[in-house]
């Protein structure tokens, strides 16, 4: 089992920055993939960024502005040059390939507004 807890969300003005954190606990040694997803009101949940042992991937809408990183039990999302369209609930996600299990955090709200 893996537990995920996000933090770092909040209200920021357009052009500002935020750093989201995801703390993982439990069987973290078997996590193969960690990702950030987001869901805006009335929209489907979408992948923002993904990190594996060897690579990172980003949605086109955040490339060059967001950076995903991982330090063992913690994952981060550095968000710069934020836009109003980045407003959403951001979720941490982890996948254990060996077991085929998915885990989700509870989400953290990011609001970009003047």
N, C-alpha and C positions, 0 to 999 in steps of 0.2 A: 504493500500500500504506500501511496505517496500523498502527502498533503501539501497544498500550494496556497500561499497567502501573499496577495499583492499589497503594495503600498506606494505612496508617492503621487497619487492623483490630486487634482485640485483645479482651481480657476486661474487661468493665465491669459494675458492679453495677446492678441495676434503678434507674431514675431518673437514671442517669448520662448522659454525653454522649461521643460520638466524632465525629471528622471524617475522612471517607474522601477520598482524593485519587486521581485518575486522570490520569496523564501520557500525552499522545498525542504520537506522533512520526511522521514521514513526510508523507504528503499531507494534512495537517490542514486546509488551506485549503478542501478540497472536502467536509468533513464537514457534513452538514445537520442531523443529529439525534444527540444523545448522551443516554444513559440509564444508570440504575443498575437492575440486576436483582438478585434474591437467590434462593437455593435452600436450603431447609432440608432436613434428612435425611428421606428418604421422601416428599418433596413435589416438585411441579413448580416449575420456575423461574418466577418472577413479576416483573412490572414494578413497580418501586418509585417511580421518578420519571423524567421525561423533560424535556429542555430543547431548544428550537429557537431560531431567531433571534428569534421573537416571543412565545414563551410557555413556561410550565412546567406540568407535569401531575404529579399525585401519586396513588398508590393511596390508597383511602379509609382504609386501616389506618395510614397514616403522616401523613396531613394534619394540619397544625398542630404536628407534632413534627419533621419532616425538612424540610430546605431544600436544593434543588439549585442549583448555580451553575456558571458557566463563565467562565474567563478565558483566551481564545485556546486555548492548547494544554493547558490543565488544566481538569478538571472536579472539582467537590467535592460531597460530600454531608454536610451538617451534621446530625447525628442527636442529638436531645435527648429527654429523658424516655424513655429506652430501656426496653423491656419484654423479659421472657424470650422472648416470641414473635417478637422481632426477631432472635433467634439464627439465623444462616444464613451461607452464603458469599455475599459480595456481588461482583457482576461489573459491570465497566464495558463499555459497548456503544457502538459508533459506526456510523452509516449514511451512505453516500455515495449520494445519490439519483441523481446523474448516471450512475454506474456500476452502481447496484443492488447494491453490495457491503456486507456486514455484517462487523464486526470485534468480537472479544471479548477482554477481558483474561483473565488467569489466575485471578482471584478473590482475595479477601481474607476471612479468617474473622472474623466478629463473634460474640462469645459474651456474652450478658447473663445473669449468674448471681450469686447471693449466696454 
